């Protein structure tokens, strides 16, 4: 059986965190304006996009750090 410690995909982890934060912000904004049905999916999709972008940037940054020691 494989050891799952440290085997998380950083882009996917970023997406999950982005979805959670986006849905929270979208729900809060929707509750404030009285239109949860519109703002909750907007927050979810925005958070998912931003989370994927941040996760990909972190993943690429980790790969760049590994390459620096090989010169």
N, C-alpha and C positions, 0 to 999 in steps of 0.2 A: 504494500500500500504506500502511496506517495505521501510525503510530508507536505502538508498544506501551509506550513508557516512561511510567510513571505511570498506566496505564489499569487497574490492578488494582482489583477490587471489594473494599473493606475488609471487608465482612461475610463474603465468601467466604474471604479471607485469614485472618480470625480463626477461621473454622470449621476450616480446614486446620491451623492451629497448635494449636487446641484438640483436634482429633482426635489429632494426634501426641503431645501432652502427655498427654492422657487415656489413650491406649493404652499409653504408657510406664508411667504410674502404675498402670493396671489390671494390666498384666503383672507389674510388680514386686510389687504386693499379692497377686496370684494365685500368684506363685512363693513368696512368703513363707508364705501360708496353705495352699498345695498344691492350689489350686482355680483354675487359670488359665482354665478354660472358663467360669467364672462371672464373674470379675472383669475379664477383658479386654474383653468387650462392654459391661459396665457402665461401665468407664473410657472407652471409645470414645464411647458415647452421651452420657455426662456432659460429656466434653470438647467434643463437637460442640455441645451446647446452650450451654455457657459461652462457647465461641468465637464462636458466632453472636451472643450477647448482647453480648459485648465489642466485636465488629466493628461491630455496629449502633450501639452507643454512641459509638464512635470516629467513625463516619460521620456521625452526627447532630451530634457536637461540631464536626466540620469544617464542616458546613453552617452552624452557629450562628456560627462565627468569620467566615465570609464575609458574613453579614448585619450584623455589627456595624459595619463600615466604611461602610455605605450610609446611615446616619442623618444 
